[in-house]
C-alpha cells in the first residue's frame, strides 16, 4: 500500500523551516491547486489532436508535482487523511459507475 507519511513529513518540515504555514490556509491552497493545474494544462496547449505526453514529460512532471504537493498541504490544513478520502471517494465512484454499465463508456453516471 502507498505510504504517504514520509513525503508528508518532508513537505511539512520544508514548510515549517520557512515559516510558510501562515500562508497555507485552505482557500489559498485551493487557489494554488487550481493555478498549478492550469499550468499543467499549458503542457498540452495548442497541441491539436496530439493528446500524448511524449515530449512533455519534464513540464508534466514539474507541474503535476506542484498540484500534488498543494493537494497534500490542503489535506493537512483541513485535517484530512489523503488516503482515507481517496478510498472513500473510490467507494462512492464504484457505486456510481458499476462495471457492467460503465465499462468503455465516458458517459457521466447520470447518463448510464
C-alpha positions as CSV (number, residue, x, y, z in Angstrom):
1,X,0.0,0.0,0.0
2,X,1.1,3.5,-0.7
3,X,2.6,5.2,2.3
4,X,2.4,9.0,2.1
5,X,3.7,9.6,5.6
6,X,7.4,10.1,4.7
7,X,6.7,12.6,2.0
8,X,4.1,14.4,4.2
9,X,6.7,14.7,6.9
10,X,9.2,16.1,4.4
11,X,6.7,18.6,3.0
12,X,5.6,19.7,6.4
13,X,9.3,20.1,7.5
14,X,10.0,22.1,4.4
15,X,7.1,24.4,5.1
16,X,7.9,24.8,8.8
17,X,11.6,25.6,8.1
18,X,10.4,28.5,6.0
19,X,7.5,29.6,8.3
20,X,5.0,29.2,5.5
21,X,2.2,27.7,7.4
22,X,0.8,31.2,7.9
23,X,0.2,31.3,4.2
24,X,-1.2,27.8,3.8
25,X,-4.9,28.3,4.6
26,X,-7.5,26.2,2.8
27,X,-8.6,29.0,0.5
28,X,-5.2,29.9,-0.7
29,X,-4.2,26.3,-1.1
30,X,-7.3,25.5,-3.1
31,X,-6.4,28.5,-5.3
32,X,-2.9,27.3,-5.7
33,X,-4.1,23.8,-6.8
34,X,-6.2,25.5,-9.5
35,X,-3.3,27.7,-10.6
36,X,-0.9,24.8,-10.8
37,X,-3.5,22.6,-12.6
38,X,-3.8,25.4,-15.2
39,X,0.0,25.4,-15.6
40,X,-0.2,21.6,-16.1
41,X,-2.7,22.2,-18.9
42,X,-0.2,24.5,-20.6
43,X,1.8,21.4,-21.5
44,X,-1.0,20.5,-23.9
45,X,-2.0,23.9,-25.1
46,X,-2.1,24.3,-28.9
47,X,-1.3,20.6,-29.3
48,X,-4.3,20.0,-31.5
49,X,-5.1,16.3,-31.9
50,X,-1.8,15.2,-30.1
51,X,-3.1,14.1,-26.7
52,X,0.0,12.1,-25.7
53,X,2.6,13.2,-23.1
54,X,5.5,12.5,-25.4
55,X,8.0,15.4,-25.4
56,X,6.1,17.0,-22.5
57,X,7.3,14.7,-19.6
58,X,9.5,17.3,-17.9
59,X,6.8,20.0,-17.8
60,X,4.2,17.5,-16.8
61,X,6.4,16.1,-14.0
62,X,7.1,19.6,-12.6
63,X,3.5,20.9,-12.7
64,X,1.9,17.6,-11.6
65,X,4.3,17.6,-8.6
66,X,3.1,21.1,-7.7
67,X,-0.5,20.1,-7.9
68,X,0.1,17.0,-5.7
69,X,2.1,19.0,-3.2
70,X,-0.6,21.6,-2.8
71,X,-3.2,18.9,-2.5
72,X,-1.3,17.3,0.3
73,X,-0.9,20.7,2.0
74,X,-4.6,21.3,1.7
75,X,-5.5,17.9,3.2
76,X,-3.1,18.7,6.1
77,X,-4.7,22.1,6.6
78,X,-8.2,20.6,6.6
79,X,-7.2,17.8,8.9
80,X,-8.0,15.1,6.3
81,X,-6.1,11.9,5.6
82,X,-5.4,11.8,1.9
83,X,-5.5,8.0,1.5
84,X,-8.7,7.8,3.6
85,X,-10.6,10.4,1.5
86,X,-9.4,8.8,-1.8
87,X,-10.6,5.4,-0.6
88,X,-14.0,6.9,0.4
89,X,-14.3,8.6,-3.0
90,X,-13.4,5.4,-4.8
91,X,-16.2,3.6,-2.9
92,X,-18.6,6.4,-4.0
93,X,-17.5,6.2,-7.6
94,X,-17.8,2.4,-7.6
95,X,-21.4,2.8,-6.7
96,X,-22.0,5.5,-9.3
97,X,-20.2,3.7,-12.1
98,X,-20.9,-0.1,-11.9
99,X,-18.6,-2.0,-14.2
100,X,-21.4,-3.5,-16.3
101,X,-22.9,-0.1,-17.1
102,X,-19.8,2.0,-17.4
103,X,-17.1,-0.2,-19.0
104,X,-15.7,1.5,-22.0
105,X,-18.0,4.5,-21.7
106,X,-17.2,8.1,-21.0
107,X,-20.8,8.9,-20.0
108,X,-21.5,10.6,-16.7
109,X,-23.1,8.4,-14.1
110,X,-26.5,10.2,-14.6
111,X,-26.4,9.1,-18.3
112,X,-25.7,5.4,-17.7
